[in-house]
Amino acid sequence: MLGCACPDEVFQHIDYSETAGDAGPLRKITIGERLLVYLADFDRTSSVEHLVKTALREGVAERNERGFNRFRLVLLTAGPQVSDDAWQAMLRACPEWDDKVHLHIVDVKDAMGL
């Protein structure tokens, strides 16, 4: 669903955890000690801007600390409350944004099992 060009051996080691950070409840997936994914429920927060900025800050810090290659922030939502251009603009306005950060907006129905 998120697309990945990683070799198959990367997927031999996947860890999952749940945590409560400043961004609110997050689910974390680490894949092959290369990729860090945060899953956040947009509908559980009152401010999407706060969620994006906080999760991005926390995720990039963790990515760098652990020496991962990429960080993906996945916002799970029940519908497109904000346009894709607005999401991307929020992301790029954050000082932590770099070319190793990706934002995905996923309908919660499409993310069953994540």
C-alpha positions, -999 to 999 in steps of 0.1 A, spaced: 0 0 0 28 24 8 51 12 -19 87 2 -12 117 -7 -34 136 -24 -6 150 -59 -13 131 -88 2 156 -95 29 148 -62 46 113 -76 54 128 -106 73 129 -85 105 98 -64 114 90 -50 148 58 -35 160 51 -14 191 26 10 205 35 42 224 20 75 235 42 104 225 35 142 223 17 135 191 -7 112 209 -11 74 205 12 60 178 19 26 164 55 21 153 68 -4 128 105 -9 121 114 -28 90 148 -43 86 165 -17 108 162 6 78 127 20 78 107 36 106 69 40 101 46 58 125 9 52 122 -13 79 137 -50 82 138 -59 117 125 -95 114 138 -82 111 174 -66 145 175 -80 180 175 -52 195 155 -38 179 123 -11 205 122 0 196 158 -1 159 149 20 163 117 46 186 133 49 166 165 50 132 149 75 144 123 98 158 150 96 126 170 100 103 140 129 121 124 147 122 158 142 85 163 152 77 127 184 96 131 192 82 166 187 47 154 205 52 121 175 43 98 174 53 62 138 65 60 109 77 81 73 74 69 44 91 87 11 74 79 -20 93 89 -51 71 91 -83 90 85 -120 82 79 -120 106 50 -100 134 33 -106 163 56 -76 182 42 -64 183 6 -32 164 -3 -16 197 -12 -23 211 22 -9 179 39 23 182 19 26 219 26 23 213 63 50 186 61 74 207 41 70 237 64 85 216 93 122 222 99 127 184 103 114 176 68 140 162 44 140 139 14 141 108 36 106 117 50 74 105 34 38 113 44 10 90 35 -27 96 40 -46 63 42 -83 57 47 -87 37 78 -108 11 59 -78 5 36 -54 0 66 -72 -30 82 -45 -52 97 -19 -24 101 
